Amino acid sequence: MIRIKRIYEQVAEEDGFRILVDRLWPRGLSKEKAKVDLWMKEVAPSGELRKWFSHDPAKWAEFKKKYEKELVAKQPLLKEIRRMEKDKGTVTLLYSARDVEHNNAVALKAVLEK
């Protein structure tokens, strides 16, 4: 099972293996408090795409398309996440954006579940 969760939320046992999928470390959060098992910044959107999107819901559909194109070149990382899901049972993709519906973890989860 692949889940998504804002990194600032309380850590829970049901999170399973926790992977931070943002390019930048979340502001104001220590590594100890974050309890991240793996920081996979390479799977995050490019800096250019992240800045263009700027968490604007009006750009969401286009962002998803562009991010999906970037992920084509990152198949080994996607396979690694799927392998972790099989090995660990539950993988939680962590993100720091305030918008729970329009962020890279939501888009990444959709790609992984295809």
C-alpha positions as CSV (number, residue, x, y, z in Angstrom):
1,M,0.0,0.0,0.0
2,I,1.2,3.5,-0.9
3,R,0.1,6.3,1.2
4,I,0.8,10.0,1.3
5,K,1.1,12.3,4.3
6,R,2.3,15.8,5.1
7,I,5.6,15.5,6.9
8,Y,4.5,17.9,9.6
9,E,1.8,15.5,10.7
10,Q,2.3,13.1,13.7
11,V,4.4,10.0,12.9
12,A,2.2,6.9,13.1
13,E,3.0,3.2,13.1
14,E,0.8,2.6,10.1
15,D,3.0,4.9,8.1
16,G,5.3,2.0,7.5
17,F,8.4,3.0,5.5
18,R,8.6,6.8,5.3
19,I,10.0,8.4,2.1
20,L,10.4,12.1,1.8
21,V,9.8,12.9,-1.9
22,D,10.6,16.7,-1.9
23,R,13.7,18.2,-3.4
24,L,14.2,20.6,-0.4
25,W,14.2,19.6,3.3
26,P,11.1,20.9,5.1
27,R,11.5,24.2,6.9
28,G,11.8,24.1,10.6
29,L,11.9,20.3,11.0
30,S,14.8,18.4,12.4
31,K,15.8,15.1,10.9
32,E,15.2,13.4,14.2
33,K,11.6,14.7,14.5
34,A,10.8,13.9,10.8
35,K,11.6,10.2,11.3
36,V,12.3,9.8,7.5
37,D,13.6,6.4,6.5
38,L,14.7,7.6,3.1
39,W,15.0,11.1,1.5
40,M,14.5,10.4,-2.2
41,K,14.9,14.0,-3.6
42,E,15.9,12.6,-7.0
43,V,12.3,11.6,-7.6
44,A,11.0,15.1,-6.9
45,P,10.0,17.5,-9.7
46,S,12.9,19.4,-11.2
47,G,13.6,22.8,-9.6
48,E,12.4,24.4,-12.8
49,L,9.1,22.6,-12.7
50,R,8.6,23.1,-9.0
51,K,9.2,26.9,-9.4
52,W,6.9,27.1,-12.4
53,F,4.1,25.3,-10.6
54,S,4.4,27.3,-7.4
55,H,1.6,25.3,-5.9
56,D,-1.0,27.1,-8.1
57,P,-4.1,24.8,-8.3
58,A,-4.8,26.4,-11.7
59,K,-1.6,24.8,-13.1
60,W,-2.3,21.4,-11.5
61,A,-3.4,19.5,-14.6
62,E,-0.4,20.8,-16.6
63,F,2.0,20.2,-13.7
64,K,0.9,16.5,-13.5
65,K,1.6,16.0,-17.2
66,K,5.0,17.7,-17.0
67,Y,6.0,15.8,-13.9
68,E,4.9,12.5,-15.4
69,K,7.2,13.2,-18.4
70,E,10.1,13.8,-16.0
71,L,9.3,10.6,-14.2
72,V,9.8,8.6,-17.4
73,A,13.5,9.1,-17.0
74,K,13.4,8.1,-13.3
75,Q,12.0,4.5,-13.7
76,P,14.7,3.0,-11.5
77,L,13.6,5.1,-8.6
78,L,9.9,4.2,-9.2
79,K,10.9,0.5,-9.3
80,E,12.7,1.0,-6.0
81,I,9.6,2.5,-4.4
82,R,7.5,-0.4,-5.6
83,R,10.1,-2.9,-4.3
84,M,10.0,-1.2,-0.9
85,E,6.2,-1.4,-0.9
86,K,6.5,-5.2,-1.5
87,D,9.2,-5.6,1.1
88,K,7.8,-3.3,3.8
89,G,4.0,-3.6,3.2
90,T,3.3,0.1,3.5
91,V,5.2,3.0,2.1
92,T,4.2,6.6,3.0
93,L,5.3,9.3,0.6
94,L,6.0,12.5,2.6
95,Y,5.7,16.0,1.3
96,S,5.8,19.5,2.9
97,A,3.4,21.5,0.8
98,R,0.4,23.0,2.6
99,D,-2.0,22.0,-0.2
100,V,-3.0,18.3,0.4
101,E,-4.6,17.9,-3.0
102,H,-2.1,19.6,-5.3
103,N,1.4,18.4,-4.6
104,N,4.1,16.2,-6.1
105,A,3.4,13.3,-3.7
106,V,-0.2,13.1,-4.9
107,A,1.0,13.1,-8.6
108,L,3.7,10.5,-7.8
109,K,1.3,8.2,-6.0
110,A,-1.0,8.3,-9.1
111,V,1.9,7.3,-11.4
112,L,3.0,4.5,-9.1
113,E,-0.5,3.1,-9.0
114,K,-0.9,3.0,-12.7
